Amino acid sequence: MRTSNGPTAYFRGENSSNHPVDFKPLNSSEVEFMANIKFMGIEELIDSLKMVHDFALYHTDLPLDTTEKLALFNLKILWEGLEGLVKD
C-alpha cells in the first residue's frame, strides 16, 4: 500500500512515530522460545494469561498497588501480542 508520501511506514523501516525500526534476526534462544510457545499452543497460553489476570484482579482480596497493576497490564499486553500472532 502506498501513501501520498510513498510506501507505508512499514516498508520504509519506520513505525508510526517515524522512528527507525531495527529489524534484527532472532537469535537461537528467541527461535527456541517461539518454537516452544507454538508447540504448547498459542491459544492455550493466551487463555492461561487471561485466567491469571482475571483471578488476580477479580478473585482476590489482596490490595493492588501500582506495581501489581503494571504487572497485570503487562500480562494483557503479552496476550494481545500473542493474539496478533494467531491472526497472522
N, C-alpha and C positions, 0 to 999 in steps of 0.2 A: 504494500500500500504506500502511496506517495502522498505527500502534503505539498502545499504551495512552496515550501522551503526545501523540497527534495524528499529523500526517503524518510520513513518514520524514524523516530528516535532509536528504536531497537537496531535498525540497520546501520545507523551512524555510530553505534557503540556508545550511546549515551542513554541515560534514563530520563524520566520526565522532568527532572530538575536540571537538565543539561550538564550534569557532571559525568565525566568519562566513566564507563563501566569496564572493570578489569575482568576479562574472560580468561581465567586460568583453568587448565585441565585439572580434573580431580586427581588427587594423589591416591595411592593404593589403599590407604586406610579409609578414605572417603568412599571409594568404589566398594570396598568390602562392607562398609556401613550401609550404603544404599542397597546392596545385594541382600543383606540381612533383613532390612525393612521390607523389601519386596517379597522375600521368601516367607516371612512371618505373616504378611498380608497387610497392605496399607490400610484397608478399610477397618480391619480389626484394631490396628494401632490407633486410628482416629477415634473409634468407639471407646477404647480404653482411656485415651486422653480426656475425652469429653466426660466419661464417668468419674474420673478422679477430680476433674474440675468441678463438676456438679456436686459431688459428695462433699468436697471441701467447702464449697460455697453455700450450699443449701441444707446440708445434713449434719452440721457440726455446731457446737456451741462455743467453739474456740473463737476468740476475737481475731479479726483480720486487720492487721496494720498495713502500712504502705508496702513493706517487703512481701508480705503474703499476697496482697492484691497484685503486685507486679509479677509474682510467680504464677498466679492464676492467669494473668493476661498473657504471659509467655507461653503457657500451655495452649491458650486459644490461638495465638499466632502460629504455633507449631502445627496444630491440627488443621488450620486453614491453609497453611502451606502444603501439607500433605494432601488435602482435598484438591488443590490445584494440580498436583501430580497425577491424581486419579483421573481428572478431566482431560489431561493431555494424552 
